[in-house]
Amino acid sequence: MATFPRSQLRVMVDTTILVAGSGWPRWPYEVLRSGPNGECVLVLSPYVIYEARRVLSKRFPQFLTRFERYVAATEFELIADPTVEEVALNLKLMRDESDVPIALAAINAGVDYFVSEDKDFTARDETTVRLHQRLNVRLSGTFLREVLGWSSDELEQVRQRTWSDVVDMD
């Protein structure tokens, strides 16, 4: 993996963004493209990559090759997964305990933004108060609009886009 200057915007994505961005050329795909386009440094953890492979293999095997090509061709910052002990000490951080290693990896890495489509990360309710105190979480469309400056028209053009409308990640 490449080494990036610390002054660049560092953005971690979760499994939902990797899976959706590999399958459909919509907002999560554009978040994934923001790294190679130089708009930010994409940050991934081994666990997120593993989970994306697992989900794609099981539910969307037709998208696995595109995902593998993307991971192989894209420079990203690979951060460490938290220890088993650290996860065990922080199980109350997330409603879904399987998300704790992902949240802790992002928190420990000090990323600027964490982008997800998972409601366990993105909901603004009593279940995410502690998480949002420690991590700047955005939905993909919100990240594109608020952080990368996309207009409503640009977001709308991507909303229902198909692969025939874009140059594929392949």
C-alpha positions, -999 to 999 in steps of 0.1 A, spaced: 0 0 0 11 36 -6 21 61 21 0 92 21 7 126 36 -12 131 69 -26 164 57 -49 148 32 -85 140 40 -86 104 52 -119 86 46 -127 51 58 -155 31 42 -172 0 55 -184 -32 39 -217 -17 27 -198 9 6 -174 -17 -8 -202 -41 -17 -226 -15 -31 -198 3 -50 -187 -29 -66 -222 -38 -77 -239 -5 -87 -223 27 -101 -241 50 -78 -232 70 -47 -210 44 -29 -192 38 -62 -184 75 -64 -171 75 -28 -148 46 -38 -137 66 -69 -129 97 -47 -97 80 -35 -82 72 -69 -94 106 -82 -72 123 -55 -101 139 -36 -92 119 -4 -71 90 9 -92 59 11 -87 40 43 -95 3 47 -90 -23 74 -83 -60 68 -116 -69 85 -136 -46 62 -119 -61 31 -125 -97 44 -162 -89 52 -167 -74 17 -153 -105 1 -175 -127 23 -207 -108 15 -199 -106 -22 -190 -143 -24 -222 -153 -7 -248 -128 -19 -234 -112 -51 -207 -134 -66 -212 -117 -100 -196 -86 -85 -166 -102 -68 -142 -99 -98 -149 -61 -100 -142 -58 -63 -109 -77 -65 -98 -57 -94 -106 -25 -76 -87 -35 -44 -57 -46 -65 -56 -15 -86 -64 11 -59 -39 28 -36 -54 30 -1 -42 32 34 -44 -1 52 -50 3 89 -48 -22 117 -77 -40 131 -83 -36 168 -72 -64 191 -97 -90 204 -92 -76 239 -100 -40 227 -131 -52 210 -142 -71 241 -138 -39 262 -159 -19 237 -189 -41 229 -214 -14 241 -200 10 214 -223 -4 188 -258 -20 187 -245 -48 164 -214 -62 181 -200 -74 147 -196 -37 138 -173 -29 168 -140 -40 151 -149 -17 122 -158 13 144 -127 8 165 -104 5 135 -117 39 122 -115 55 156 -80 42 163 -68 54 129 -82 89 135 -99 91 101 -116 124 91 -148 107 79 -163 72 80 -188 65 52 -214 38 55 -249 28 44 -254 7 76 -280 21 99 -261 8 129 -235 34 120 -256 62 104 -287 64 126 -289 95 148 -305 80 179 -296 68 214 -278 37 199 -252 58 181 -246 87 205 -213 73 218 -201 63 184 -208 97 169 -189 114 197 -158 96 185 -164 92 147 -176 115 120 -201 92 102 -217 101 68 -240 83 44 -224 81 9 -247 108 -7 -243 131 23 -205 127 21 -205 135 -16 -226 166 -10 -213 180 23 -176 170 20 -168 168 -17 -192 195 -27 -215 177 -51 -245 196 -62 -281 182 -60 -280 179 -98 -248 158 -97 -262 136 -70 -295 131 -89 -276 121 -121 -260 92 -102 -290 81 -83 -303 54 -108 -272 51 -130 -263 18 -146 -230 4 -157 -238 11 -193 -238 48 -184 -202 48 -170 -167 35 -176 -165 5 -153 -140 0 -125 -126 -30 -144 
